[in-house]
Amino acid sequence: MTTPSQQHFTPERPLRVAVIGSGPSGVFATEALLKQAEVPVQVDVFDRLPTPYGLVRYGVAPDHLTIKSVTKGFEKTLSDPRVRFLGNVEFGTDLTYDEARAHYDALIYTVGASSDRRLGIPGEDLKGSMSATEFVAWYNGHPDAAAREMVLNATGVAVVGVGNVALDVSRILVKTVEELQGSDIAAHALTALERSPVQDVWVLGRRGPLQAKFTTKELREFGELSGADPIVKPEEIAVSEAEEAQVSDNVVRKNLEVLRDFAGRTPGGKTRRIHLRFLVSPVEILDDGQGNVSGLKVEKNRLDEQGNAVGTGEYETLPVQMVLRSVGYKGVGLPGVPFDEKRGVIPNVEGRVEGRAGEYTAGWIKRGPSGVIGTNRKDAVDTVAHLIKDAQAGTLPTASQPTRAAVDALLKSRGVDVYSFEDWQTLDAHELAQGQAQGRPRAKVVHKHEMLSHRRKEMQRAEG
């Protein structure tokens, strides 16, 4: 590496940046690098999966297609000649930390929060108990989860948590096949959900409606389902005039209006029901004696003066055979990179990784799992502003092998089957065409080996 005083980035020797992770934060960071005019840049965006876009492809609900339209802008960014997408490359193995430091002047970690928080109650590891994260990955066709055998034989399901992810999984569980047909849900999940005997889904919040984290649009959708009725207990959403008067958040006010509407409805006799419950905490997942979920014991709560949930000693058992926890995402550390295990983030100051010159972070792995897709744009822009400032100040530890060819040679020597953005565009066109043939928006290829196999077939076809 050169000393800071020797740094001077030019079009012939641009600032070389590796972005680790191709989800929204990674693409927004790349976009910000391209938009600044102070320093010439060249960006390589890495992802361990062949496909880009991260949570937009594998986390956003399959029936919320308008949210996924953000990928049109992503495509423009990743198609820029100053950018390369290197999919199917695992940081830490295919490309080690030391190798990344040798090939790039700066690294930006944007790997999100791929793990989940646990409930910490007895029975959490029974068959039929899992995180909502796993369930979402399964029905969205994530390669890590697509092969999982998901036995949907429950008539009752409890979803613990009152954020948008909790509402997403609950909605998917009770939607009819006709409603799901218009989504890009994975084919294996559509088949399993068609056979699912689920009748009742309980969405559980330990505090009241004023503390719930979901947004009004997602909540309102429960009142528009063709095959399920929303059920709300009036006493669980009771709020005093004084409490309501203190509410300044317009979303919370609208949520309360929708919940009151649901509570005042007479169920329409639909075959499925969504029970939106508040002031209840799970205390034990019950075992049927053979290692399967047979029920969920919950304790009824009250709120103290600080708004904390306090158990009342009154219990209830819900007749469920499946429990999905949706109580928060958690980041996972990267090899060679500092990590705060308690907070689940890379320790940083405004995006600069603590104690690591030339290393930066953005998105959930920077600040924790909060905000929506758009929140990550400003977050990434702020991080990149610091990176560019450091580049101009000459404080980056300049790469010793700053060329695309050097990276390509390294990956080739390891036998890494790199998936380019052009490969992804070919797969994308294939998925859209297959979906159109089935009367659906997209038919996802969900297994990594099938993605790579499709690319090989396309290459053979091009060669004649």
C-alpha positions in Angstrom: 0.0 0.0 0.0 1.1 3.5 -0.7 1.3 6.3 1.8 -1.5 8.9 1.9 0.6 11.6 0.3 1.1 9.5 -2.8 -2.7 9.2 -3.5 -4.1 10.9 -6.5 -7.1 9.3 -8.3 -7.5 9.9 -12.0 -9.6 8.4 -14.8 -6.6 6.1 -15.6 -6.2 5.2 -11.9 -9.7 5.6 -10.4 -10.7 5.1 -6.8 -11.4 1.4 -6.5 -14.3 0.5 -4.2 -15.7 -2.9 -3.3 -19.3 -2.9 -2.1 -20.0 -6.1 -0.2 -23.7 -6.8 -0.6 -26.1 -5.9 -3.5 -29.2 -5.2 -1.7 -30.8 -1.7 -1.6 -28.0 -0.2 0.6 -25.3 -1.6 -1.6 -26.9 -0.3 -4.8 -27.7 3.1 -3.2 -24.0 3.4 -2.1 -22.9 2.5 -5.6 -25.3 5.1 -7.0 -23.9 7.8 -4.7 -20.4 6.9 -5.8 -21.4 7.4 -9.4 -23.2 10.7 -8.8 -20.4 12.5 -7.0 -18.0 14.3 -9.4 -15.0 15.0 -7.1 -13.2 11.6 -7.5 -13.2 9.2 -10.5 -14.4 5.8 -9.3 -14.6 2.2 -10.3 -17.0 0.0 -8.3 -17.2 -3.8 -7.9 -20.4 -5.0 -6.2 -20.2 -8.4 -4.6 -22.9 -10.8 -3.5 -22.7 -14.4 -2.3 -25.9 -15.2 -4.4 -26.0 -15.1 -8.2 -28.9 -12.7 -8.1 -28.7 -9.0 -7.0 -31.1 -6.8 -5.1 -31.1 -8.7 -1.7 -34.1 -7.9 0.4 -36.1 -6.5 -2.5 -36.1 -9.9 -4.2 -36.1 -12.1 -1.2 -37.7 -10.0 1.6 -40.4 -7.8 0.2 -43.8 -9.5 0.2 -44.5 -11.2 -3.2 -47.9 -9.5 -3.4 -46.4 -6.1 -3.0 -45.0 -5.8 -6.6 -45.1 -2.0 -6.7 -42.4 -1.8 -4.0 -40.2 -4.0 -6.2 -40.3 -1.4 -9.0 -37.3 0.2 -7.3 -35.2 -2.3 -9.2 -35.6 -0.3 -12.4 -33.4 2.3 -10.9 -31.1 -0.4 -9.5 -30.7 -1.8 -13.0 -29.5 1.6 -14.3 -26.9 1.8 -11.6 -25.5 -1.7 -12.0 -25.4 -1.3 -15.8 -23.1 1.7 -15.6 -19.7 0.8 -17.2 -17.9 2.0 -14.1 -19.7 -0.7 -12.1 -19.4 -4.5 -12.1 -21.7 -7.0 -10.4 -19.9 -10.1 -9.2 -22.5 -12.5 -8.0 -21.9 -16.0 -6.5 -18.8 -14.7 -4.7 -18.7 -15.2 -1.0 -16.7 -12.6 1.0 -14.4 -14.3 3.4 -13.8 -17.4 1.3 -13.9 -16.7 -2.4 -12.5 -13.3 -1.6 -10.9 -12.9 1.8 -10.7 -9.7 3.8 -6.9 -9.3 3.1 -7.4 -9.9 -0.6 -10.2 -7.3 -0.7 -7.9 -4.8 1.0 -5.1 -5.5 -1.5 -7.4 -5.0 -4.5 -9.5 -2.0 -3.4 -8.8 1.4 -2.0 -12.1 1.3 0.0 -14.6 -1.3 1.2 -18.3 -0.6 1.9 -20.1 -3.3 3.9 -23.8 -3.4 3.1 -24.9 -6.9 4.0 -28.0 -6.1 5.9 -29.3 -8.1 8.9 -29.9 -11.7 7.8 -30.5 -13.3 11.2 -33.3 -12.9 13.6 -34.0 -12.4 17.3 -35.3 -15.2 19.5 -38.2 -15.2 21.9 -36.3 -16.9 24.7 -39.2 -19.1 25.8 -39.5 -22.9 26.3 -40.5 -24.9 23.2 -38.9 -22.4 20.7 -37.0 -25.2 19.0 -40.0 -27.5 18.5 -40.9 -28.6 14.9 -43.3 -26.0 13.6 -41.6 -23.1 15.4 -39.4 -20.9 13.3 -38.5 -17.3 12.5 -40.6 -15.3 10.1 -37.3 -14.6 8.4 -37.1 -18.3 7.4 -40.7 -18.4 6.3 -40.3 -15.3 4.2 -37.2 -16.7 2.6 -39.0 -20.0 1.8 -42.0 -18.4 0.1 -39.9 -15.8 -1.7 -37.6 -18.5 -3.2 -34.4 -17.7 -1.5 -31.8 -20.3 -2.5 -30.9 -21.0 1.2 -34.5 -21.8 2.0 -36.1 -23.0 -1.3 -35.2 -26.7 -0.7 -36.6 -26.7 2.9 -39.4 -29.1 3.5 -42.2 -26.8 4.8 -45.0 -28.9 6.2 -48.0 -26.6 6.3 -50.5 -28.8 8.1 -51.5 -26.3 10.8 -55.0 -25.1 11.2 -53.9 -22.5 13.6 -50.8 -20.3 13.4 -49.4 -17.7 15.8 -47.3 -14.8 14.5 -45.4 -13.1 17.3 -44.8 -9.4 16.5 -46.6 -6.4 15.2 -44.3 -5.1 12.5 -44.9 -5.1 8.7 -43.1 -8.5 8.3 -45.5 -10.1 10.8 -48.4 -8.7 8.8 -46.9 -9.9 5.5 -46.5 -13.5 6.6 -50.0 -13.5 8.1 -51.5 -12.1 5.0 -49.7 -14.7 2.8 -51.0 -17.5 5.0 -54.7 -16.6 4.6 -54.8 -15.3 1.0 -56.5 -17.5 -1.6 -54.6 -19.1 -4.4 -56.4 -16.8 -6.8 -55.1 -13.8 -4.8 -51.6 -15.2 -4.7 -51.6 -16.0 -8.4 -51.0 -12.3 -9.2 -47.8 -12.3 -7.1 -44.3 -13.5 -7.7 -44.4 -16.0 -4.9 -42.2 -19.1 -5.5 -44.1 -21.9 -7.2 -43.3 -24.5 -4.5 -44.8 -22.1 -1.9 -47.9 -21.5 -4.0 -48.5 -25.2 -4.2 -48.0 -25.8 -0.5 -50.2 -22.8 0.4 -53.0 -24.1 -1.9 -53.1 -27.3 0.2 -52.7 -25.6 3.6 -55.6 -26.2 6.0 -54.9 -23.0 8.0 -58.1 -21.4 9.3 -56.9 -19.0 12.1 -53.9 -16.8 12.3 -53.2 -14.9 15.5 -50.9 -11.8 15.2 -49.6 -11.0 18.7 -48.4 -7.8 20.2 -47.1 -7.6 23.8 -48.1 -3.9 24.0 -51.1 -1.9 22.8 -52.1 -0.6 19.4 -50.3 2.7 19.9 -47.0 0.9 20.2 -47.4 -1.3 17.1 -44.8 -0.9 14.4 -46.8 -1.8 11.3 -48.0 0.8 8.7 -51.6 1.6 7.8 -51.5 0.3 4.3 -50.4 -3.1 5.4 -53.0 -3.2 8.2 -55.8 -2.0 5.9 -55.2 -4.9 3.6 -56.6 -7.3 6.1 -60.0 -5.8 5.6 -59.8 -6.4 1.8 -59.1 -10.1 1.8 -61.5 -12.3 -0.2 -61.2 -15.3 2.1 -60.4 -14.1 5.6 -62.1 -11.9 8.2 -60.1 -9.6 10.5 -61.0 -10.1 14.2 -60.1 -7.5 16.9 -61.2 -7.5 20.5 -62.4 -4.0 21.5 -61.0 -4.2 25.0 -57.5 -4.9 23.6 -57.4 -1.7 21.6 -59.1 0.5 24.2 -57.2 3.8 24.5 -58.1 6.6 26.9 -58.9 10.1 25.5 -55.8 11.4 27.3 -53.5 8.8 25.7 -55.0 9.4 22.2 -54.6 13.1 22.6 -50.8 12.6 23.1 -50.4 10.7 19.8 -48.5 12.9 17.4 -47.7 10.2 14.8 -50.3 10.3 12.0 -49.7 6.6 11.1 -50.5 5.5 14.7 -53.7 7.5 14.6 -54.8 5.9 11.3 -53.9 2.5 12.5 -56.2 3.0 15.5 -59.0 4.0 13.2 -58.6 0.9 11.1 -58.4 -1.3 14.2 -61.6 0.3 15.5 -63.3 -0.4 12.2 -62.3 -4.0 12.4 -63.5 -4.3 16.0 -66.9 -3.0 15.0 -67.4 -5.4 12.1 -69.5 -8.5 12.1 -67.4 -11.4 10.7 -68.6 -12.2 7.2 -68.3 -16.0 7.7 -65.2 -16.4 5.6 -63.3 -19.6 5.8 -60.2 -18.0 7.5 -59.7 -15.4 10.2 -56.9 -13.0 11.2 -57.0 -12.3 14.9 -55.1 -9.1 15.7 -54.3 -9.4 19.4 -52.7 -6.8 21.7 -51.4 -6.9 25.3 -50.4 -10.5 25.2 -46.9 -12.1 25.5 -45.9 -15.7 24.6 -44.5 -17.6 27.5 -44.3 -21.2 26.3 -44.7 -23.1 23.1 -46.4 -26.4 24.0 -45.2 -29.8 22.9 -47.5 -32.5 21.6 -45.2 -35.2 23.1 -43.5 -35.9 19.7 -41.6 -32.7 19.3 -44.3 -30.8 17.4 -46.0 -27.5 18.3 -49.4 -28.1 19.9 -50.3 -24.7 21.3 -49.0 -21.4 22.5 -49.4 -20.2 26.0 -49.7 -16.4 26.3 -49.9 -14.1 29.3 -52.2 -11.1 29.2 -50.5 -7.8 29.9 -51.2 -4.3 31.0 -49.1 -1.2 30.4 -47.3 0.6 33.2 -46.9 4.4 33.4 -43.8 4.2 31.2 -45.7 2.2 28.5 -43.9 -1.1 29.3 -45.8 -4.4 29.1 -46.3 -5.9 32.6 -47.7 -9.5 33.0 -51.0 -9.8 34.8 -50.7 -13.5 35.7 -53.7 -14.3 33.6 -53.0 -16.9 30.9 -54.6 -18.2 27.7 -53.6 -21.1 25.4 -54.0 -20.6 21.6 -54.8 -23.7 19.6 -51.9 -23.4 17.1 -49.6 -25.9 15.5 -47.2 -23.4 14.1 -45.4 -20.4 15.6 -43.6 -17.7 13.6 -41.5 -15.2 15.5 -41.2 -11.8 14.0 -39.5 -9.8 16.8 -36.6 -8.2 14.9 -33.8 -8.9 12.5 -30.2 -9.1 13.6 -26.9 -8.6 11.7 -24.3 -11.3 11.2 -20.6 -10.6 11.3 -18.2 -10.9 8.3 -14.8 -12.7 8.5 -12.1 -10.2 9.3 -14.5 -7.3 10.0 -15.2 -5.8 13.5 -18.6 -6.7 14.8 -20.7 -5.7 17.8 -22.4 -9.0 18.8 -24.8 -7.3 21.2 -26.2 -4.7 18.8 -25.7 -6.9 15.7 -23.9 -4.2 13.7 -20.5 -3.3 12.5 -19.2 -0.7 14.9 -18.9 2.6 13.1 -19.0 6.4 13.4 -21.3 7.8 10.8 -20.5 5.0 8.5 -16.7 4.9 9.0 -15.8 1.5 10.5 -14.1 2.1 13.9 -10.4 1.7 13.8 -10.3 0.7 10.1 -9.2 3.4 7.6 -10.8 2.9 4.2 -13.6 0.7 5.5 -17.2 1.9 5.6 -20.7 0.5 6.2 -24.3 1.4 5.3 -27.8 0.1 5.8 -29.0 -2.2 8.6 -25.5 -3.6 9.3 -24.5 0.0 10.0 -27.4 1.2 12.1 -29.6 -1.8 13.0 -32.8 -3.1 11.4 -34.9 0.1 11.2 -36.6 2.0 8.4 -37.8 1.1 5.0 -36.0 0.7 1.6 -36.0 4.4 1.0 -34.4 5.1 4.4 -31.3 3.3 3.2 -30.7 5.8 0.4 -29.8 8.8 2.6 -27.9 6.4 4.9 -25.8 5.3 2.0 -25.3 8.8 0.6 -24.1 9.9 4.0 -21.5 7.1 4.2 -20.3 7.7 0.7 -19.8 11.4 1.5 -17.4 10.5 4.2 -15.6 8.1 1.9 -15.1 10.7 -0.8 -13.9 13.2 1.8 -11.3 10.7 3.0 -10.2 10.0 -0.6 -9.7 13.8 -1.2 -7.8 14.1 2.1 -5.5 11.3 1.0 -6.2 9.1 4.1 -7.2 5.8 2.3 -4.7 2.9 2.4 -4.3 2.6 -1.3 -4.7 -0.8 -2.9 -1.6 -2.6 -4.1 -3.3 -4.5 -6.9 -5.9 -2.0 -8.1 -7.2 -3.6 -11.3 -10.3 -5.5 -12.5 -8.0 -8.0 -14.2 -6.2 -8.9 -10.9 -9.6 -9.6 -9.2 -10.7 -11.7 -12.1 -7.5 -13.7 -12.1 -7.8 -14.3 -8.3 -11.4 -15.6 -8.6 -10.6 -17.7 -11.6 -7.7 -19.3 -9.8 -10.2 -20.4 -7.1 -12.6 -21.8 -9.6 -15.3 -19.3 -8.6 -18.2 -19.3 -11.0 -18.8 -15.5 -11.1 -22.3 -14.5 -12.1 -22.3 -11.2 -14.0 -25.0 -8.6 -14.2 -25.5 -9.6 -17.9 -26.1 -13.2 -16.6 -28.7 -11.8 -14.2 -30.4 -9.8 -16.9 -30.7 -13.0 -19.0 -32.2 -14.9 -16.0 -34.5 -12.0 -15.3 -35.9 -12.1 -18.8 -36.3 -15.8 -18.5 -38.3 -15.6 -15.3 -40.5 -12.8 -16.7 -41.2 -14.9 -19.8 -42.0 -18.0 -17.8 -44.3 -16.0 -15.6 -46.1 -14.5 -18.5 -46.7 -18.0 -19.9 -48.3 -19.0 -16.6 -50.4 -15.9 -16.2 -48.2 -14.6 -13.4 -45.8 -11.6 -13.1 -42.7 -13.8 -12.7 -41.7 -17.4 -12.2 -38.6 -17.4 -10.0 -35.7 -19.8 -10.5 -35.1 -20.6 -6.8 -32.1 -22.9 -6.7 -28.5 -21.7 -7.2 -27.5 -24.7 -9.3 -30.5 -24.0 -11.6 -29.4 -20.4 -12.0 -25.9 -21.5 -13.0 -27.2 -24.2 -15.2 -29.5 -21.7 -17.0 -26.5 -19.5 -17.7 -24.5 -22.4 -19.2 -27.4 -23.3 -21.5 -27.7 -19.7 -22.6 -23.9 -19.6 -23.3 -24.1 -22.8 -25.3 -27.1 -21.5 -27.3 -25.2 -18.3 -28.1 -22.2 -20.2 -29.3 -24.5 -22.0 -31.7 
